Amino acid sequence: MTAPQAVDATLSTTPDAAPSDAPSDALADTSSDDATVVISSLPQPASGAAELTDDATVEIPMPQRVLRKVGSGWGLIQGHREGRSLIPRRSLRQFVEALVALAILAVLSPVLIAVALAVKWTSEGPVLFRQERLGLHRSTFKIIKFRTMSNKNSDAQHREFVKKMLTSDDDVDGGEQGVYKLVNDPRITPIGGFLRRTSIDELPQLWNVVRGEMSLVGPRPVLAWEADLFPPEAERRFACRPGMTGLWQVSGRSTLDFKAALELDVKYVEKKSVWYDISILWRTVGVVFNRSVAR
């Protein structure tokens, strides 16, 4: 790829937005951290130049921004440029969420310690489970949870199950009619089932919120191989940070299949607001104790 150079590009917050006559650097300054910036016109590559692939990264003169080609569009991603971090500056919302997450961690510290000891005593392996997930604009981060599965296991069965849900037109359940999650998963530890049903295993994700990698409310943080199976219309779900809870969790949880969950993720992005988040947080309290949707 040739050296980065200025480009005359039109930017918009969605692929269908009307083009703007404003210069690209002005638009970059006014775009929020949670906005997906899409380049709707780019210069044609010079004769003999290599075509850009779907995961190509290109630098353009936008302050503290790097773009990644996503299908037919371009999305903002976190990265590095000339050795400097491109992590977006925190908004007031993120600052408030970080303070709330720290407060919850402090209040629940005795519970967290007790759960950590229970995990350690009931199965071999680390207390915490760390796994790479996709966040805002497909940037990667390490999610943190209490470990609920045996330390050495294969996820082949889970992968096949998710693949069938996303690619098959048939109704695919997890071994119990109406439940779209593996039932009687042999990987679950003795205490793991309880932690997953009550969502206690997800409490360490509060640290992800403190770090600015997640929000309290947002789409489910997914794995890269899962995202590779998503339909094109689901790409909009990456326009905001993933959350500890979300519209999917309060709309049916394990009784919804993956396709329905993706539709709810996109719906959340379209309706996202402070009051909408507060209503989802309030509904989450009741869902956690509803055994009919928890597995």
SVG drawing of the C-alpha trace seen along z (x, -y; Angstrom):
<svg xmlns="http://www.w3.org/2000/svg" viewBox="-41 -22 47 55">
<polyline fill="none" stroke="black" stroke-width="0.4" points="0.0,0.0 1.3,-3.5 2.0,-6.0 -1.1,-7.7 -2.2,-10.8 -5.1,-13.2 -8.2,-12.0 -11.3,-13.9 -13.9,-11.7 -17.5,-12.2 -18.3,-11.0 -21.6,-10.1 -22.8,-8.4 -24.6,-5.6 -24.2,-4.2 -27.5,-5.7 -26.9,-9.2 -26.9,-12.0 -23.5,-13.3 -22.2,-16.5 -20.4,-19.3 -18.4,-20.0 -14.7,-19.1 -13.7,-15.7 -11.6,-17.1 -14.5,-19.2 -16.8,-16.2 -14.2,-14.2 -14.0,-16.8 -17.7,-16.7 -18.2,-12.9 -18.8,-11.2 -16.8,-8.2 -19.9,-6.0 -20.6,-7.1 -19.8,-4.9 -18.1,-6.9 -18.5,-5.6 -16.5,-6.7 -19.0,-6.8 -16.5,-7.8 -12.8,-7.0 -10.4,-7.6 -9.8,-4.7 -6.5,-2.9 -3.8,-3.8 -3.1,-1.5 -1.4,1.6 -2.1,0.9 -3.4,3.8 -7.1,3.8 -8.0,3.2 -9.3,6.3 -12.3,6.3 -10.0,6.0 -7.7,3.4 -6.7,0.4 -6.1,-3.0 -5.0,-6.2 -6.5,-9.5 -6.0,-13.0 -8.7,-12.7 -7.4,-13.6 -6.9,-10.5 -8.8,-8.3 -8.0,-5.1 -10.6,-3.5 -11.2,0.1 -12.9,1.3 -16.1,3.2 -17.8,4.8 -18.8,1.9 -18.2,-0.7 -15.6,-2.0 -15.8,-2.1 -13.7,-3.8 -11.4,-1.4 -9.0,-1.8 -5.3,-1.3 -2.0,-3.0 -0.5,-5.6 3.1,-6.7 3.4,-5.0 0.5,-7.0 -2.6,-5.4 -5.9,-6.1 -8.2,-5.1 -11.1,-7.6 -11.3,-10.2 -14.0,-9.4 -17.4,-11.0 -19.3,-12.2 -21.4,-9.1 -18.4,-6.8 -17.0,-8.7 -20.2,-8.4 -20.5,-4.7 -16.9,-4.1 -17.7,-5.7 -20.9,-3.6 -19.0,-0.4 -16.3,-1.2 -19.0,-1.9 -20.7,1.4 -17.4,3.3 -16.7,1.8 -20.1,2.6 -20.1,6.2 -16.5,6.9 -17.4,9.4 -19.6,11.3 -16.9,11.2 -14.4,12.7 -16.8,15.4 -17.5,16.4 -13.8,16.4 -13.1,18.8 -16.1,21.0 -14.8,21.2 -11.3,22.0 -12.4,24.8 -14.9,26.5 -12.8,27.0 -9.2,26.8 -8.1,23.7 -8.0,20.0 -10.7,18.0 -11.2,15.6 -11.9,16.4 -10.4,14.0 -11.4,14.1 -10.9,11.8 -14.2,10.3 -15.2,7.6 -16.1,4.2 -16.8,0.7 -16.3,0.8 -14.9,4.3 -12.0,3.3 -10.8,6.2 -10.6,6.4 -10.3,9.1 -13.6,9.7 -13.4,10.8 -15.8,13.3 -15.8,15.8 -14.9,19.1 -17.9,21.4 -16.5,24.1 -13.8,26.7 -10.3,25.4 -9.7,27.9 -12.6,28.3 -13.5,28.1 -15.9,25.5 -16.6,27.6 -20.2,28.4 -20.9,24.8 -19.5,23.6 -21.6,26.0 -24.7,25.0 -24.1,21.3 -23.3,21.9 -26.6,23.8 -28.6,21.0 -27.1,18.4 -27.0,20.3 -30.0,22.7 -33.6,21.7 -34.8,24.5 -35.6,23.9 -32.4,25.0 -32.7,25.4 -30.1,26.3 -31.6,29.7 -34.8,28.3 -37.6,26.9 -37.7,23.1 -34.3,22.8 -31.5,21.5 -28.5,22.3 -26.8,25.7 -28.7,27.6 -26.8,29.9 -23.5,28.6 -20.8,31.0 -18.3,28.2 -20.1,26.4 -18.5,26.7 -20.5,27.7 -21.0,24.0 -20.9,22.7 -24.6,23.4 -25.7,21.3 -23.4,18.5 -24.6,18.4 -28.3,18.5 -28.0,15.6 -25.5,13.7 -23.1,13.5 -20.3,14.8 -20.5,11.5 -19.9,9.2 -16.1,8.9 -17.1,7.3 -17.6,4.1 -13.9,3.8 -14.3,3.8 -16.7,0.9 -14.2,-1.0 -11.6,-0.5 -14.0,-1.9 -14.1,1.3 -17.8,2.0 -20.9,0.1 -23.5,1.1 -26.0,1.4 -25.3,2.4 -25.1,5.3 -23.7,8.6 -19.9,8.8 -19.3,11.4 -16.5,13.6 -14.7,12.8 -15.7,16.2 -19.4,15.5 -19.2,12.1 -17.9,13.7 -21.3,15.5 -23.5,12.4 -25.6,11.1 -24.6,7.7 -27.5,5.8 -26.1,6.9 -22.9,4.8 -24.7,1.8 -24.5,3.5 -20.8,2.6 -21.6,-1.2 -21.7,-1.3 -19.8,0.4 -21.0,3.8 -22.8,4.0 -23.1,6.1 -26.9,6.2 -29.0,5.2 -32.2,5.4 -31.7,9.1 -31.2,10.0 -34.5,8.3 -36.5,9.6 -36.2,13.3 -32.6,14.1 -32.0,17.9 -35.5,18.2 -34.4,16.1 -32.3,17.5 -29.1,15.8 -30.8,14.2 -33.5,12.6 -30.8,11.4 -28.9,9.7 -32.1,7.9 -32.6,6.6 -29.0,5.4 -29.6,3.3 -32.8,2.0 -31.0,0.9 -28.4,-1.0 -31.2,-2.8 -33.0,-3.7 -30.1,-4.3 -30.6,-7.0 -29.9,-7.6 -33.5,-6.9 -33.7,-3.8 -30.6,-2.5 -32.1,-3.2 -35.3,-1.3 -33.2,1.7 -31.2,1.7 -34.4,1.6 -35.9,4.5 -32.6,6.5 -33.2,6.8 -36.4,8.7 -35.0,10.9 -32.1,12.1 -34.6,13.7 -36.9,15.1 -36.1,18.8 -38.2,19.2 -35.7,17.3 -32.5,18.0 -30.4,21.1"/>
</svg>
